[in-house]
Amino acid sequence: MNVGLVKEIKNHEYRVGLTPNCVKAYVGDGNTVLVEAGAGEGSGFLDAMYRDAGAELIPDAATVWKRSDMIVKVKEPIESEYGYLRQGLILYTYLHLAADRPLTDAILASGTQAVAYETITDSRGLLPCLTPMSEIAGRMSAQEGAKYLERPFGGRGVLLAGVPGVTKANVVIIGGGVVGMNACKIAVGLGANVTIMDVSASRLAYLDDIFGSRIQTLYSTRANVQDAIAEADLVIGAVLIPGRKAPHLIKREDLKLMKKGAVLVDVAVDQGGCFETTHATTHQDPIFILDDIVHYCVANMPGAVSHTSTLALTNTTLRYGLLIAKNGLERAVAMEPALVPGVNCYGHRCTLQGVAEAFELECHDITKLIAAVA
């Protein structure tokens, strides 16, 4: 199979879909790897490293897209890339389609076979290709939130850890999954007063067991969220419903309950955000202030730590990519059940329930579609 790697062109996205070591693995399996010149520079991987690994360097993205049977990316295609989508092309990347109707329509219209990292689900119900980025985004959320609490950015001028004789900052984390737990680790490490909320009593018990008296756990209800954010200096939204649009847990009217200059960090922005006032921002222009509340809603947070992120991501995506390249998507899905929910679109049809529900589309069973092709 011809496997293509293109440079990410989303605003300040420095990650890359394959490392040179990944290229070695694909080439060793008998594939041809086409790499757009400069694709890996933002993550510290130079063209010579890809060439030495066995890749063919291509000067432009259009040629890579055209010649490839499968494109491996990090982020979803943006509008300028929609024209590269075509019938039968395998697109292997993060997609977050439930929050992006134009991209969903473009993929369905083109007939591209879209496999989303974030919905690949293993036998334990875990999301192996999403987890490493959730870990990084969770850790960054506390770090970035601490920065934007500083007065020059419009924040309250509060130091997360406080100092002797001065109160520590109050951090509220909504969602106790991978993002929330990692945000909690950093916020606790920085010395803040941390409250973490979830709708799962068993998850709260687990977090309480890990962090003990260093945190407060709280069951997530509408009333508890309102009470918690009224005391918060920093609120981190860490809610994920795999493959579906995130619910709005903080409404516009709730902002008036909060302290002037408090900070909201929405890690769920890729899935539409868990705050009603969220809209995607970029590393170039990361915040906006609404009703005196600082909003940090960068849609590709891990892209800022691209070397770490690329290594963490490709550690998990390589396995499934090699399986697809060696066997074709249809056989790979039949061989690896984790890929079944990973296929979001196939042959002009939507194959993921969460995306279908978001846009009132018919959802087709990917296994039946593949069986019909066979």
C-alpha positions in Angstrom: 0.0 0.0 0.0 1.1 3.6 -0.6 1.0 5.3 2.8 1.1 9.1 2.7 2.2 11.6 5.4 1.4 15.2 4.9 2.4 18.3 7.0 -0.4 19.5 9.3 -1.7 22.9 8.3 -4.1 23.6 11.1 -3.1 26.8 13.0 0.0 26.1 15.1 -0.3 22.4 14.8 3.3 21.0 15.0 2.6 17.3 15.5 3.1 14.8 12.7 1.3 11.5 12.0 4.4 9.3 11.6 7.9 9.4 13.1 10.9 8.0 11.1 10.7 4.9 13.2 7.1 4.5 12.1 8.2 4.8 8.5 10.7 2.0 9.0 7.9 -0.2 10.3 5.7 0.5 7.3 8.5 0.0 4.8 9.5 -3.2 6.6 6.0 -4.5 6.0 6.3 -3.9 2.3 4.6 -0.6 2.0 5.7 2.6 0.2 5.7 5.7 2.4 5.4 9.1 0.8 6.3 12.0 3.0 5.7 15.7 2.2 8.9 17.6 2.6 9.0 19.4 6.0 6.2 17.3 7.5 8.0 16.4 10.6 10.1 19.5 11.3 7.6 20.9 13.9 8.2 17.8 16.0 11.9 17.6 15.5 12.0 15.0 12.7 14.0 16.2 9.7 13.5 15.2 6.1 16.9 13.3 6.1 15.6 11.2 9.0 12.6 10.1 6.9 14.7 9.5 3.9 17.1 7.3 5.9 14.1 5.4 7.2 13.1 4.5 3.6 10.5 7.1 2.8 10.1 8.9 -0.6 10.2 12.7 0.0 7.6 14.6 -2.0 7.8 18.4 -2.4 4.1 19.1 -2.2 1.0 17.9 -0.3 -1.2 17.5 -3.3 1.0 14.8 -4.8 1.1 12.9 -1.6 -2.7 12.9 -1.3 -3.1 11.9 -4.9 -0.6 9.0 -4.9 -1.6 7.6 -1.5 -4.0 4.7 -0.7 -4.0 5.8 3.0 -3.2 9.2 4.5 -2.0 9.2 8.1 -2.5 12.5 9.8 -2.9 14.0 13.3 -5.8 16.5 12.9 -8.9 16.4 10.8 -8.6 17.9 7.3 -9.5 21.6 7.2 -11.5 23.1 4.4 -8.6 23.7 2.0 -7.9 20.0 2.1 -11.4 18.8 1.4 -10.6 18.7 -2.3 -8.1 16.0 -1.7 -10.7 13.6 -0.4 -11.7 10.9 -2.9 -13.5 7.6 -3.3 -11.7 4.7 -1.6 -9.0 6.8 0.1 -8.4 5.7 3.6 -8.1 8.6 6.0 -6.5 7.7 9.4 -6.5 10.6 11.8 -8.4 12.4 14.6 -11.8 13.5 13.2 -14.3 14.5 15.9 -17.0 14.5 13.3 -19.9 14.9 15.7 -18.9 18.5 16.2 -18.1 19.2 12.5 -20.9 19.0 10.0 -19.0 20.5 7.0 -16.2 17.9 7.3 -18.7 15.1 7.8 -20.5 16.2 4.6 -17.3 16.4 2.7 -16.1 12.9 3.7 -19.5 11.4 2.9 -19.7 13.1 -0.4 -16.2 12.0 -1.4 -16.6 8.4 -0.5 -13.5 8.5 1.7 -13.1 5.7 4.2 -12.6 7.6 7.4 -11.0 5.9 10.5 -10.9 8.1 13.6 -8.3 7.6 16.3 -10.7 8.9 19.0 -13.3 6.2 18.5 -11.1 3.1 18.2 -12.2 1.1 21.2 -10.4 -1.9 22.7 -12.0 -5.0 24.4 -11.9 -3.2 27.8 -13.9 -0.3 26.4 -10.9 2.0 26.5 -9.8 4.4 23.8 -6.1 3.5 23.1 -5.4 6.2 20.5 -7.2 9.0 22.3 -5.7 8.3 25.8 -2.2 9.7 25.2 -3.5 13.0 23.9 -6.1 13.1 26.8 -3.3 12.7 29.2 -1.3 15.5 27.7 -4.3 17.8 27.3 -5.3 17.2 30.9 -1.9 18.0 32.2 -1.7 21.1 30.0 -5.1 22.3 31.1 -4.0 23.0 34.6 -0.7 24.5 33.4 -2.4 26.8 30.9 -5.2 27.7 33.4 -2.6 28.7 35.9 -1.0 31.0 33.3 -4.2 32.7 32.3 -5.2 33.4 35.9 -2.4 36.0 35.8 -3.6 39.5 35.7 -1.9 40.6 32.4 -4.1 38.0 30.6 -7.3 39.2 32.2 -7.3 36.7 35.1 -7.9 37.2 38.8 -4.2 37.6 39.5 -4.2 34.5 41.6 -1.3 32.1 42.1 -2.5 28.5 42.1 -0.4 27.4 45.0 -0.8 30.5 47.0 2.0 31.3 49.5 2.3 31.0 53.3 -0.4 33.1 54.8 -2.4 33.5 51.6 -5.2 31.2 50.4 -4.6 28.7 47.6 -6.6 28.9 44.3 -9.7 26.8 44.0 -9.7 24.5 41.0 -12.8 22.7 39.8 -12.5 19.8 37.3 -15.7 18.6 35.7 -15.2 15.0 34.5 -13.1 12.4 36.2 -11.8 10.4 33.2 -8.4 10.4 31.7 -8.3 14.2 31.1 -9.8 15.0 34.5 -7.4 12.7 36.4 -4.4 14.1 34.7 -5.6 17.7 35.2 -6.0 16.8 38.9 -2.4 15.4 39.1 -1.0 18.7 37.9 -3.3 21.0 39.9 -2.6 19.0 43.1 1.1 19.1 42.3 1.0 22.9 42.0 -0.6 23.1 45.4 -4.2 24.2 44.5 -7.4 23.3 46.4 -8.9 20.8 43.9 -12.5 19.6 43.5 -13.2 16.9 40.9 -16.7 16.1 39.8 -18.2 13.1 37.9 -21.5 11.3 37.5 -19.9 7.9 38.3 -19.8 7.2 42.0 -17.3 4.4 41.4 -15.0 6.7 39.5 -15.2 9.3 42.3 -14.3 6.5 44.8 -11.3 5.5 42.6 -10.1 9.1 42.5 -10.6 9.6 46.2 -8.5 6.4 46.8 -5.7 7.7 44.6 -5.5 11.3 45.8 -7.0 10.9 49.3 -7.3 14.1 51.4 -5.5 16.2 48.8 -8.8 16.6 46.8 -12.5 16.9 47.3 -14.7 14.6 45.1 -18.2 15.8 44.3 -21.1 14.1 42.4 -21.9 16.1 39.3 -25.3 17.5 39.4 -26.6 20.8 38.0 -26.8 22.3 41.5 -23.4 21.0 42.6 -21.7 22.4 39.4 -23.2 25.8 40.1 -22.1 25.8 43.7 -18.6 24.7 42.8 -18.0 27.2 40.0 -19.1 30.0 42.3 -16.1 29.4 44.5 -13.7 28.5 41.7 -10.7 30.4 40.3 -10.1 27.9 37.6 -12.7 25.5 36.0 -11.5 22.7 33.7 -14.0 21.0 31.5 -13.0 17.4 31.0 -16.2 15.6 29.9 -16.1 13.1 27.0 -18.8 11.0 25.5 -16.9 9.0 22.8 -18.0 9.8 19.3 -20.7 12.2 20.4 -21.0 16.0 20.9 -20.1 17.1 24.5 -23.0 18.2 26.7 -23.1 21.9 27.9 -22.6 21.6 31.6 -22.0 25.3 32.2 -24.5 27.6 30.7 -24.1 31.3 29.7 -26.2 32.4 32.6 -23.9 30.5 35.0 -21.0 32.9 34.3 -22.6 35.5 36.5 -22.1 33.1 39.4 -18.4 33.1 38.9 -15.7 35.4 40.2 -14.6 38.2 37.9 -11.4 37.0 36.1 -11.9 33.3 36.8 -10.7 31.0 34.0 -12.5 28.3 32.1 -10.4 25.8 30.2 -12.5 23.6 27.9 -10.6 20.4 26.9 -13.7 19.1 25.2 -13.6 21.8 22.6 -12.9 19.2 19.8 -16.3 17.6 20.6 -18.1 20.9 20.6 -17.2 21.9 24.2 -18.8 21.3 27.5 -19.4 25.1 28.2 -22.2 26.8 26.3 -19.9 29.8 25.7 -17.1 27.8 24.2 -15.8 28.4 20.7 -12.6 27.0 19.4 -9.4 29.2 19.7 -5.9 28.7 18.6 -2.4 28.7 20.1 -1.9 32.0 18.2 -5.0 33.6 19.9 -5.8 31.2 22.8 -8.3 33.1 24.9 -11.3 35.3 24.8 -13.1 37.1 27.7 -16.9 36.9 28.0 -18.9 38.3 30.9 -15.6 38.9 32.7 -14.6 35.2 32.5 -11.4 34.2 30.7 -12.0 31.3 28.2 -9.2 29.1 27.0 -10.5 26.8 24.3 -7.6 25.8 22.1 -8.7 22.9 19.9 -5.3 21.3 19.5 -3.7 21.8 22.9 -1.1 18.9 22.6 0.2 20.4 19.4 2.1 22.9 21.5 4.3 20.1 22.9 4.6 18.4 19.6 7.7 16.2 20.2 6.2 14.6 23.3 2.7 14.4 21.7 3.9 12.9 18.4 5.8 10.1 20.2 3.0 9.4 22.6 0.4 9.3 19.7 2.3 7.2 17.3 3.1 4.7 20.1 -0.6 3.7 19.9 -1.7 4.5 16.3 1.1 2.6 14.6 -0.3 -0.8 15.4 -3.7 -0.2 13.8 -2.1 1.7 10.9 0.2 -1.2 10.1 -2.8 -3.6 10.2 -4.8 -1.5 7.8 -1.8 -1.1 5.4 -1.0 -4.8 5.3 -4.5 -6.1 5.0 -6.7 -3.3 3.6 -9.4 -1.7 5.7 -12.0 -4.4 5.2 -9.8 -7.3 6.3 -8.3 -5.2 9.1 -11.8 -4.5 10.6 -12.7 -8.1 10.4 -9.4 -9.1 12.2 -9.4 -6.3 14.8 -12.7 -5.6 16.6 -11.3 -2.3 18.0 -11.4 -0.9 14.5 -15.1 -1.4 14.1 -16.2 1.7 16.0 -13.1 3.5 14.6 -14.6 3.6 11.1 -16.8 6.7 11.0 -17.6 6.8 7.3 -17.4 4.2 4.6 -18.5 4.4 1.0 -20.7 7.5 1.3 -22.3 6.2 4.5 -22.0 7.2 8.1 -21.1 4.2 10.3 -20.8 5.7 13.8 -24.0 6.2 15.8 -22.8 9.4 17.6 -22.1 11.2 14.3 -25.4 10.0 12.8 -27.3 11.2 15.8 -25.6 14.6 15.8 -26.7 15.3 12.2 -29.8 13.1 11.9 -28.1 10.8 9.4 -28.8 7.1 8.9 -26.2 5.0 10.7 -25.0 1.9 8.8 -23.4 -1.2 10.3 -19.8 -1.2 9.0 -19.5 -5.0 9.4 -22.6 -5.5 7.1 -21.2 -3.0 4.6 -17.9 -4.8 4.5 -19.6 -8.2 4.2 -21.6 -6.9 1.2 -18.3 -5.8 -0.5 -16.7 -9.1 0.2 
